[in-house]
Amino acid sequence: MILRSEIEKKVIDIIKEMLQEKDMEVDMDYNLRGGTGMNSMTLISAMFQFEKEFGIIIEDDDIQKMITLTDVVSYIEQAVG
């Protein structure tokens, strides 16, 4: 079983990679819809990376419900749990 803290770290790392901002300060309150550098293409790319990293499938309807990284981590935690 993967720990929530491990999921959080991987999710943040993926977001930083997608934004090409390794030194950017990203926390769990980061807004996927209005965060610096985030657009719809970046969001979809990040979701694909989450699916690949955690071996899950994220439904399109569920993506719409994810606003912050906390939402993403909770979803992944439930999916892999």
N, C-alpha and C positions, 0 to 999 in steps of 0.2 A: 504494500500500500504506500502510495506516495504522500508525503506530508504536505500540508497546505503551504508551508513556508517554501518548499521546493517548487510548488506550482507557481507561487507568487514570483519567485526569482526568475523562473523560466519565462513567464508571461512578460515581465518587465524587460528582460533581455531581448525577447522577440520584438516588442514594441520599439525599443531603442534601435534595433537593427533595421526595422521597417522604416523608421524615421531618419536613419543614417545619422543618429545623434548619440553616440556611445557615452558622451559625457553629460548628456541632458539629465536633469533631475526628474525622475518619473516615480510617482507613488501610486498607491492603490486607488486614489481618488481621481486619477487621470481620466479625463472625459474623452471617450472615443469619438464623440460627435463634434466636439469643439476644441479639442486639445491642439496645441501647437504642432503644425505639420501634418495633422491627420486629415485625410480626405477619404472619399468613398472607396477609391482604388486601394489605398493603403490599408483601410479597414478590412476589405475583402482579402487582401494578401496576408494580413496578420491572422485572420480566421483560418485560412488554409494552413499557415504555419502552426497554429495551435492544434489543428486536426492532425497534422503530420507528427508533431512532437509528442502528443499525448495519445495517439491512436484512437481518436474519437471522430464522430461526425457531428458537426454543428448544423442544425437545421436553419434554413433561411429565416423562418419566423422567430427563432430564438435569438438570432443575431440582432434583430430589431429591438429586442428587450434588453440587450446589453448596452449600458450607458457608460459605466466606469470599469476599471480593471477589477474592482471587487466583484462586479457582476460576472465578469469572465472567469475569474478564479473560482467562484462559487459554482458556476456551471460545469467547469472542468472537474472540480472536486467531486461533484455529484456523478458526472459521467464515468469517471474512472474508479469511483468508490466501490 
